[in-house]
Amino acid sequence: MPTEISKSAALALPAHIAEELDNYEQQIRQYRAGEVDETKMQKLRLHFGTYAQRQEGVQMQRIKIPGGFLTADQLIRIADAADRFGSGFMHFTTREDAQIYYVKLDETPELLRFLAEAGITSREACGNTVRNITACYRSGTSATEAFDVGPYAEALFQYLVRNKLNQNLGRKFKIAFEGCAEDHSGLRIHDIGLWARVKDGQRGFKVFLGGGLGADPHLASLYSEFLPAGELFNLVAATLRLFDRYGERKARMKARMKFLIETMGWDNFRLALDDERRRVGPVQVVGAALDGRPVVDEGLPVKSGETGRGRTLSQRTVEFQTWLDDSVIEHKYSHYRGVHVRIKLGDLTSDRARKLAEVVRRFSASQLRISIEQNIYLPWVREKSLPDLYTALKEISLADRGVGTVSDVTTCPGSDTCRLGIASAKGLGSALSDSFQDGALRKYQELARPLKIKISGCPNGCAQHSISNIGFYAAALTRDDRTVPAHFVTVGGDTAPDRAQFGSLLGKFPAKNCVKVTESLFAFYEREKLINEKFNTFAARVGVERLKEVIDALRHVPSFKDDPTFYEDYGHEHEKFAVRKGVKGECAGSTVAEVLPSINKAKVHLAQSEALIYHKEYREASLTAYEAAAAAARVPLYQRLVDPFTSEEALWEFENLFVLSGETEGEWQELTSKFDRMKRDATEAGARTILDEARDFVTYCAREENSVGARSAA
């Protein structure tokens, strides 16, 4: 059963978290009362990971899991949250997040307090921010890793969360870490991909910049073969500042960093970034423990006398051996193993999650990881415990074979809950998985074993379909004025950095035929492949046109009278399929509130500051003058579609967008630090100084407002 929220625990929340959640709650009340507009409410809730669901009146709550690292206690807390506030299940994503569904907006602040008590946050899980920072799920346990990247992912998360660098970007921004010799993190589909390296005894990273998926995917380019680890935060800060300053904001679908690089050109972007890095200088990360994490217990190596595999694994069933082959991998320490737990389509009920947490406590030192394949990884399992672990997982129906194989299909929620979803990705994913289990695809399990199938519910690519061996993304067809669920099919995608490529498009097929499309492609591969020829190599050799010929007949849609099942979506049988018209997702939503900021508000603050000086309230006078400057900064920022949450952000954004770009022609240098320093002076002289400075700045911004108005009128 879910645990009760204790008032003592709630009182123990850090002050800044308690304050921001209280403000979130107050803003929701004002929104309900009509005092906060829809756009402002949208922007605020997205910053807290609260995302409008396809079903009216309920929300999806995205929960940030930095690096994908969870404890057993935290998994239980998420399960309890799913029961108390959602629909009793959770979904794991390709960004190593957790999501719960059917949450009421008015209950989200209490939900987030409940999670915060267990050290879990949703801050900046959505919106125009740095999204969850992912890391290789094997970090700290892989025999091939250069070093453990987990602490770096955690430290970077701590540095960026709530950081002004990360609050008002043009669009979302994604960062990934990989430590192993192999890439388990998809480095080249990220805005920043960081691959651990050691050079002359020094830690560092091979750096890729500018990747991204969606309808127009880009592979990241190599920025540096070796960036010393001490320069990591400098690089990230400089990249974010540059993206914030020059990135597109008006044309939202062109607002990712990949398009900024495309517009500037790679060489010019590199030069601009190198210059920005010099401007940023060293970034000190206080308290970040970047020298690795301790191993989980003091029992390493295994005590003398333990015989390991020979004694403990001698009694093996075929079923156990199959699970062992699929799920268990080698470890950094010889008597330990890493164990994959298959979470079908990323979905886990809260009851089963609590039972899994108990298994994690018993067998994996209370630690687990979420992988980008939407599965769970147990990093600290003793080899001798594998038979008992298998039994424990089997008892809770989580010992399925096939993890990481072709039958382990990756999907996003698609049209089941997502506003942008066109067809059901999960429905097709279930059909494919079932066919590998006991259907037409079963005979290809070994042939296609290492391949990846990924299904997205729309072109945005949340399931990363474009980098899979066979990818699907949802669409629609029409026949006789009826709408038919369909999917585009791609082949040949790969994310390995040295051979990364996006899949080639084969065409659009009715959803009902997509299992047959997969079967036909594998049959063709089996029939005509060369000895030891891999699928992607085969696809490239035979070519797209030949592959299209093989599956062309499966494009056909029979009439509704001949086969009405073609007009129903997977998982939604006996429902009329229709594409929702005019529905906007929130990935590319509005960025500025509907109420225009006015220079008059800044002038009111100036008058108040002057009055406070007259009454000898110098501290308040300085703070009010500061607010006048921030209110003035919002006016030109609004013209750039930037709507900061706080006064500090407003001044910083003005400096980043206007001063550092040279648009102020040398005026207002070091604006942020200057005003921040002046507002702390509680003397009469200090109050008069900041008031004079604020008055000049308000006049400057008013002049800009007038010039913009004049240009608009012309």
N, C-alpha and C positions, 0 to 999 in steps of 0.2 A: 504493500500500500504506500501511496505517497506520504512523504514526511510533512509535518506541519511547519509553517513558517514561524520561527521563534522571534518574538519581539526583541529579545536580547541580541540575537544575531543581526537583525535589521539595524539596530542601533550601532552595531560594530562596523557598518559600512564606512569606508573612507569618506571624509567630509565632502570632497569634490564630487564623488560619485553620488552620494545622497542628495547633494544640492542640484546636480544636473538632472536627476530623475524626478526630484520634486518640481523642477521647472518644466520638464516634459509633461508631467501630470497636469500642471497648471495651464500649459499651452493647449492641451487636449480639451480641458474644461472651457477655455476661451473659444476654441474652435467650435465646440458644440453650441456655444452661446452666440456664434456668428461674429465674434470679435477678432478672429484670426482667419485669414483667407486660405483657400484650398492649397494654393501654391506654397505658401509658407509652411503649412502643416505637412505637406508632402515632403518638402526638403528636410524638415525637422525629423519626421519619423524615419525617413530613409537613413539619416545619420545614426539612428538607433537600430537599424536593421529591420524596421517594420515595413513590410512591402505589401501593397494592395494585392489581394488574391483575386482569382477569376470570379469566384463566387462573391456576390455583393454583401457588404456588411461585415466581412471577416478579413483577417490579415494573415500573411505568412510571416513568422518571426525567424529571421536568420540569426544564427548564433556563431560568433567568431571563435574558432579554435586555432590560435596561432601555431603554425608549424604542424598542425594536426595532432598535437600532443594533448592527451586527456588522462586523467586519473580515474580509477574505479568510482571514487566518490563523486566526481564531476559527471560521469556518465549516469549515475543514479539521479543526480540533481536534474539533469536534462530530461530524464525519463519522468521524474516527478512533475516537472514543469509541463511536459506534454500531456500528462493526465489532468493536472489542475487547470491549465489554461488553454489547452489545445484539444486535439482529437485522439490522443493516446498513441501516437506513433511519431517517429522522427525520420528524417531523410538526410543522408550524408551526401555531400556534393563533391564535384571535381575540384573545388577550391578548399577541400578539407574543412568545410563548414558543417554545422548541423542546422536543420530547419524543422520547425514545428508549424502546424497548420490550424486553420479555423480559430484563430485568436481574435478576441474582441479588442478593438483599439483602446477602449477605456481601461482595459485590464493590463495593457502592456507595461506601464510603469511598475506595477506590482510584480509582474512576471520578471522584469529586468532586475528588480531588487532581489527577488528570490534567487536568480542566477548569480548575481553579484556576491551574495553571501558565500558562494562556493568558488569565488575567484573567476567567474565566467563573465565575459562581456559580449555585447552586441554592437558596441560603439564602432561606427564607420564600416559596418558589414555591408551596407548598400550605399547608394548615392555617389556623388562626384568626389570620391576619396580614394586613398590607398586601401584596397580591399584586403581580405585576409592574406597574410604573408604565408605562403606554403613552403614546406621543406620536405626533403626525402623522408619517407616514413621509416627507412632503415637507419637513420642517422644515430650514431653512437653505438650501433650494433653490427655494422657492415664490415666484413673483412677487407673490402676493397676501397674503403673511404680514405680520402686524404686526411681529413679530420672531421670531427663531429660538428655539423653545421647548425644543429638545434639551438645552441645558445646564441648564435648570431641572429637566427630568425626571431628568437624571443627578444633579444636586445633591440633589434630594429623595430619590432612591433611596439615595444615600450617607448622608444624614442618618437615614433610617428603618431601614436594614438593621441588624439586631442592636440596635436602639434599644429600650429598655424600654417605650416607648409602644406597641410593635408586636409583642409576644410572646404576650400572653394575652388577645386580644380575644374577644368572644362569638362572632363569626363572621368570615369573610373580609371584606376591605375593598378597594375598587378605585378607582384614581385615573387620570385621563387628561388629557393636555395637547393643545390644538389651537392652531396659530398662523395658519392660513390663513383667508381670508374664508369659505370653505366648511368644513363640519365633516366631516373624514375619520376622526374618532376616536370617535364615538358619545358625546358629552359627557353627554347627559341619561339615559344608562343606567348611570352611574357614581355611586358614593358621593360623589366629588368630581370635577366636571368643570371644567376651567380653560381659558378661551378668551382668547388673547392680545389685548390692547388697548393702544393708546397714547393718553394723554389729556394735553393740554398739555405734550407732550414727555416725559411720564413713562410708563414701562412698568408694565403691570398686567394684571389678568385679570378677565374676566366670570366669575362663579362660580355653578355649579349644585351643589346638594347633595341627596342622598337618592335617587338613582336605583338601579335594579337590575332584573335579569331574573328568571328562574326561573318557578315555577308561578304566582306572584302578582306580576307585574311592576309597577314604579312608575317614573314619569318624575321625574327630579330637578327640584326647584324652584329658581327664581332667588334666590340669596342676595344677590348684589351685582352691580351693573352695572360697577363698577370697584373692584377691590382692588389697591392699590399693590403692586408686585412685592416690595418689602421686607417686606410683611406676610404673604407666602405661607406661610412656615414657622410663623408664629404661628397662622394659621388652621388649618393641618393638625394641628399639635400639639394645639390646643384641641379640635378636632373628634374626634380620636382619644381624648383623655382623657374627653370627654363620653360618647362611644359605649362606651368601656370601663367607665365608672362606672355608667351607667344602662341599657345595652343588655340585652336578654333573654338569658339563658343556659340556663335549664331547658328551655323549649320551643324546641328548636334550629331548627325551621323558621320561627320568628318572630324570629330573632336578628340579622337584618341591620339596618343603620341605617335603612333605609326604614320599618321597622316601629316603631322607636323614635320617629321623627318623626311617624308616624301616631298613635301612642299619646299623645305629648305634645301634638300639635297644632303646626302650623308656627309660629305666632306665639310660643308658649311655648318651642319649641326654639330659635328665633332669639334670644330673650332670654337663654336659658341659655347659648347659644354665645357671644354677645357678652360676657356676664359672665365666661365661662371664658377668653376671649381677653384680657380685662383682667388676669385672674389670672396667665395664662402670661407676658404681657409680651413684649418683643422677644426673638426667637430669632436668635442669631448663628450663621451658617453659615460656619465657618472654611474657607477655601481653595476655596470654590465660585466658579468662573469663570462668572459670569452675564452677561457683557457680549458674548456671542456667540462663535462659533468662527471661526477664520480660514478663508478659502476654500482649496480644496485645492492650488492651485499658484500660481505667480507669473505664469502665462501669461494672466491675465485683464486686460483684454479680449484677444481673439485678435489676434495680431500683424498688422500691416499687410501686405496682400498675400494673406491667406487669404480666399478668396471664399465659403467656407461652402457653403450649400445649392446655389447655382447650379452650382458646379463638381463637387461631390462626390456629389450625389444625382440627377444627370441620367439615369443608367442605372437605371431602376426596372422590376422585374417586377411583375405584378399581385399575386403572392404577397408580395413585399416591401412593396408599398404597403398591402396589407391589414394586415400586421403593424405597419407604421408608424402607421396610423390607430388601431389598437387599443392599442398598447403605449407609444407615445412621447408625452410631454406637454411643454408649455412650461416654461421654466426661469427662474430669477431673473436669470441671466446669459445674454445673447443668443446666445452661440455654444455654449451647453451645452443638453442636454436630459435630462429624467428618463425612465427606461425601466423599464417593468413587465416582469417575467418571470413568466409564469404557472406556478404550481406546482399541478398538478391535485389538488384535495381537500387541499392542504397537505402532500402526501407527496413526499419526495425521497430517493432512494437515496444511500448514502454515496459511492459511486463517482461518481455524477453531481454530487453536491455539491462534491467535490474539483475536478472539471472546471469547474464554475461558478465556484469560487473563483479559478481561473486566469484566467477571463474577466473577473471583477471586478477583479483586479489589473491587467489589461491595459487595460481600458476605463473603470473607475470609481474610479480612485485607491485601490484596495483597500478601498472602502467599499460596504456594502449595507445595506438596511433590510428589516425584516419588516413587512408591513401587516396590519391587522385582517381583511383579506380573505384572509389566508393566502398571499399572494404575496410575491415579493421585488422590491424596487425598487432600481435602480441610480441613485444621485443625481448622479453626476459624469461624464456621457458627453458628449464633444465631438460637436457636430452632424455634423461631417465624418466621424466614425468610425462613424456609424450603419450603413452598408452592411456594413462589416467586422464590427461587433458582431452584426448579424443572421446573418451567415454563421457566426460562431463559435458563437452560440446554436443555430443549426440543426444544426450538427455534433454537438451533445450533446443533441439532441431537446428543447430548451427554447425554441424559437421559435414555440410555438403561438399562433395568433390567439385572439381572444375574451377576453383578460384584461380584467377589470372589466366585462364585458358579462353578459347574462342567462345565457349558457352557462357562465360561470365560477362554478359553484355552490360555496357554502361549506358544509362539514360538520364535525361533530365525529367522533371515532372511533366513537361509538355502541357497539353490542353486539359489535363486532369485538374490542375490548380493554377497554372500560370496564365496571366491575362494575355500574353503574347502567343501562347501555344496555339498551333493550328490543328494538329492531330495528336493522338496519344502516343508519346514516345514509350511510356511504360508498357502500354498495351502491346505494341510491336515487340518490345524487348522481351516481354513474357512469352510471346508466341515463339520467338527465336530460341530462347532458352529451353522452352518445353520441347521444341522440335529436336534440339540436340540431345535431350534426355531420352525421349521415346518416340521420336517422329522421323521425318524424312532426312533430317540433318545428322542423325546419330552416326551414320556410317562414315561421316567426314570428321568425326571428333579428333582422331589421331592425325589425319592429314593436315587439318587446319588448326591444330592444338595451340600454337603460339600466337595466332592471329588475334586482332582486336576488332570488335564490332561496337560501334558507338552510335547512339540515336539521339538527335536533338529534335525538340518539338517545334522549332522555327529556325530560320537561317542564322540567328545569333550565336548558335553553337555552344551552348552551356555544357553539352555532353562531349564537346571536342571531337565532333564527327569528322572534321576535315583532316585530322591527323591519324585516322584509323585505317586499317587495311580495307575494311568495308564500312562506309559511313552512310547514314540515312539522316535526312532532315525533312521535316514535315512540310507539306504543301497541300494543294487541292486540285482536283480535276472536275470537269463538268461533262455530263452526258444527258441529252434530252432535258435540259433545264434543271437537272438535279446535280447536287454537289457530291463529289466522291473524295473520301480521305486518301491522301497520296503521300509519297515521299520521293525526294530526289535521292539518287544513289551515286556515291563516289567510291573509287577504289584507289589503293596505292599510297595512302597517307602514311607518314612516318615522322616521329618527333625526335629520333636520335640526332644529336647536334651535327654529326658529320655527314648525315644523309637525310636531313629533315626535308620534307616536302609535303605539299597538300595533295589530297586525293583528286583524281581526274573525274569529271562529271560524266556519268553514263546516261543520264536522262531522268525522267519522272515516271513513276510507276504507281498504280493503285496500291493502297496499303495491303489489300487482300492478297496481292501477288508477291509481296516483299520476301516472304519466306521462300517462295519458289525462285525468286531472283537470286537469293543467296545460294540455294541448292544448285541452280544452273551454273553459277560462277564456280562453285567448288567442283562440280562434275567436269566442267571444261578444264579446270586446273589439273584435276587428277588424270584426265585423259591425255593432255598434251604438254604437261610440264616436262622439262628435262630432269635428269637425275640430280637430286639434291637442290633443285631450283626453288628458291623462296617465292612466295606468292607475289610480292611487290615486283621482283625481278621478272617474273613470268608476265605480269600485267603490262610492264613496260615493254617487254619483248614482243608480245602479240599485238599490242597497241589498242587504243581506245575504240577504234572503229570495229575491230574484230570482236571485242567484248560486247559492244552494242548489238552486233548481229546475233550473238548467242542469246541475248535476253530480249530482243526486240518484240517478239510475240507477246511477251508478258505486259506490254504497255496497254493491251486491249482491255477495255471496260465493257462487259456485257450490258444489255439493257436491264433496266430495273425489273422488268417482267421476267426476264430469263434468270437473273440471279440478284435478288435484292440485298444479299449480304455484302456485295461490293460497295454499297452505299452506307454501310455502318462502320464505325470505327472499332478497333480492338478495345475491349473492355467497356464498350458503350453500345453493346448489341441492343437492338430494338429501340434505339434512339435515332432521331433524324439528325444526320450530320450537317453542320453548317459552319462556315467560317464567320466569326464575329466581325462585324464591320465597325470601323471608326473607333476601335478600342486602342488606346495608347498604353504601352507598357511604361514602366517607370525607369527603365535603364537609360532612356534618353529624354527624360521629362524636363519640365521647365526649370530654370535655375534662379529666377528672380521673382520676388513677390509682386503682386499686382499693384500694390500701393507704391507710387513713386516717392523716393526720398526727396526732401525739399531742403534748400539752403536756409529756409526760414527757421527750421528746427535748430540748426546750428546757431543762428543769430539769437534765438531765445536762450540757448545755453550761455552765450556770451554775456547777455544782459544779466542772467542769474549769477554768473561768476563775478561780475562787477559789483552786484549788490552784496554778495557774500564777503567781498573784500571790505566793503563799506562797514559791514557788521563784524569785521575782524575774525571771520571764520575762514582762515586762510587755507587750511587743508581741503575743506569742501570747495573752496573757490578754485583751487588748482585742479581738483578732480573734475569739476564742472567745465572748466576751460578745455580739459582733455576731451571730454565728451563732445564739446563743440567742434573740435578738430575732427574727431571721428565721424560725427554726423555730416560734416562738410565733405569728407573723403568719400562717403557713400554716393554722393551725387554723380561725380564722373565715373565711379565704379559701376553704377547702374547702367550707364551707357555701354559698358563692356559686358553686360549680363553677369556681373559679379555682385552677390548679395551676402556679405559676411554676417555671421551670427553675432560676433562680439565687436566691441570697439577696437580692441587690440588687433583683431584680424583686419578690420577696415583700414587702419593706418598701415599695417604691413602690406596688404594687397595694393594700396595706393603706391607705396614705395616700390614694390616689385613690378607692377605693371606700367607705371608712368615714369618714376624717377630713374630706375635702373635701365629702362629701355631708352632713355635719353629724351623722352617726350617733354620733360619739364625744362630742358635746355640748361641743366646744371642746378636748377633750384631744388630746394627741399632734400638735399642730400642727408642721409642718415636720419630721415624723418622719424622713424619708429623709435629708435634708441633715444633721440633727443626729447621727444614728447614723454616717453616713459621715464626718463631721468627727471624731467622738470615736474611731472605730476607728484613726485615724491617729496618735493620741497614744500614744507608746511609754513614757511615764513612769509611775511608780507611781501618782501622783495621777490621771493620765488613765485608767489601767486600772481604778482603783476607781470613778471617775465613770461610765464606761460600764457597768461591772458593776451598779452601783446602778440606773442607768436601765433596763438590760435586765431586771433583777429585777422592777422595777415594771411593765414592759411585759408580761412573762410572766404576772404576777399578773392584769393586766387581761385578757389573752387567755384565761387559764384561767377567769376569771369568765364571759366570753362563752361559752366552751365549755360550762360548766355550765348557763347559762341556755338555750342552744339545746337541750341534752339534756333539760332540764325541760319545755320547750315541746313537744318531740317526744313525750315520755312522756304528756303531757296529751292 
